[in-house]
Amino acid sequence: MEAIEPAYGTATLLLIAAGAVALLLFLIMKVKLHAFVSLVLVSVVTAVAVGFPLADIPNVLKFGFGDTIGSVALLVAFGVMLGRLLELSGGAQVLADTLIGRFGEKRAPLALGVAALLFGLPIFFDAGLVVFLPIILTVARRFGGSVLLYALPAAGAFAAMHAIVPPHPGPVAAAEVLGGNIGVTMVVGIPIAVVAWYVGVMPVSRFLGARIHVPVPDALFGEVKDALGNGAKDKDKKDKGEGDRKPPAFSTVLLLLLVPLVLISFNTVLNTLVTAGALDEGQGWVEFLRLLGNTPVALLITVIAAIAFLGYPRASSMSQVTKTLDDALGPICSIILITGAGGMFGGVLKFSGIGAALSGSLSDLGMPLIVQAFIIATLLRVAQGSATVALTTASGLIATSVAEADLGDFQIALLVVAIAAGATVLSHVNDSGFWLVSRFFGMDEKTTLKTWTVMETTLGVSAFLIALGLWAVV
């Protein structure tokens, strides 16, 4: 879909956007109206207010909802199935015990974050988060305290890698638009992402976790004893040779987690090579590996492997495994619908022309190019929610200035980081990722704003300050 021709000036459009966000927060936090209903209602009101033709509003709403839910639903569904099997087979506990054994109890959050940084290199934020969810919750249950202590380091690591480091699509697109080198962007982006995570996420997670108690949610995975048999039934089943209740080996769990990592790497790396011209698009073997590396397909393969190696050997029958997976899907319906509605709201803001109007007024700010890039990306992120849209739009706006400045690959890489940093800060109610984090970790909207939004902002600001410091010395 294309944005409509704005019916109002930039100031009016921004006031409408601010009023829509305020109304949404009022309905959810004060009136206590269900988030899904509130998001759909405010999306309709906003679409009318900005001047969409009334006959087009249903299509606008469905496009934003369908585009988001189409990418999220499969990931969340397969991810929660995998999480359920890891949880109930004891695999998550085995992995958690091994991590804690290597890093120590006091450094459990650091262990989770480091693991997420490694897995986050090829895996998208939402896919990585759903795969890691049972491990985060298992560690949090073991040591107690606020789940924020363990959730924010891992979630922040996935967010940092997804926003800043190729081969993720946002930084790849930005580097291409600005005429940079993707390899240099990766070499520059990885250390900046790691340092920004360490200084912008770890201290904040400790601070917030010590002051805001969020109990460990168990709605997604339930108790281990409730599935795959328990108690006397386990003993009977063992006696009959119908199943094995021993936890899986660490190597088995690690290999299962490496399956999506390797498969998704096929897709992301091959996409990068095709974009860079190192491979020709359309070759059969390239397309086959890209299919296997498509995130939903990779997670599907992983779930099938988990059924074979974790679920079926420990169940009395395949029907019991099926029931376990079916039970896992029920609690996530609300998550999927709310996330889709968040995408609907963001889509209305995007197609209303708010982003374009804002971009036009900010394209020549008379300040250093790297600061201009950060500010434009930040305002675009706040206005319409999507980090990827903010990345690609902001890079397009400064592309002419970059070409005129005749910058080297290193400086262009720093600009990509600055744009990614601006596209990371201030995640709020028009961002589908906000709703994923909120629902996965059992937080209400106010708590999510006080925790996730704050952490995303410190992460983005940290990345920008590092890039700005390097820009000043080159």
Secondary structure as UniProt FT lines:
FT   HELIX           10..25
FT   HELIX           26..30
FT   HELIX           35..50
FT   HELIX           54..56
FT   HELIX           57..89
FT   HELIX           91..103
FT   HELIX           105..107
FT   HELIX           108..119
FT   TURN            120..122
FT   HELIX           125..143
FT   HELIX           148..164
FT   TURN            166..167
FT   HELIX           169..178
FT   HELIX           182..200
FT   HELIX           202..211
FT   TURN            219..221
FT   HELIX           224..226
FT   HELIX           231..239
FT   TURN            240..241
FT   HELIX           250..276
FT   TURN            281..282
FT   HELIX           284..293
FT   HELIX           295..306
FT   HELIX           307..311
FT   HELIX           312..314
FT   HELIX           318..329
FT   HELIX           330..332
FT   HELIX           333..351
FT   TURN            352..353
FT   HELIX           354..362
FT   HELIX           369..384
FT   HELIX           387..405
FT   HELIX           409..422
FT   TURN            423..424
FT   TURN            429..430
FT   HELIX           432..440
FT   TURN            441..442
FT   HELIX           445..448
FT   HELIX           449..453
FT   HELIX           454..473
//
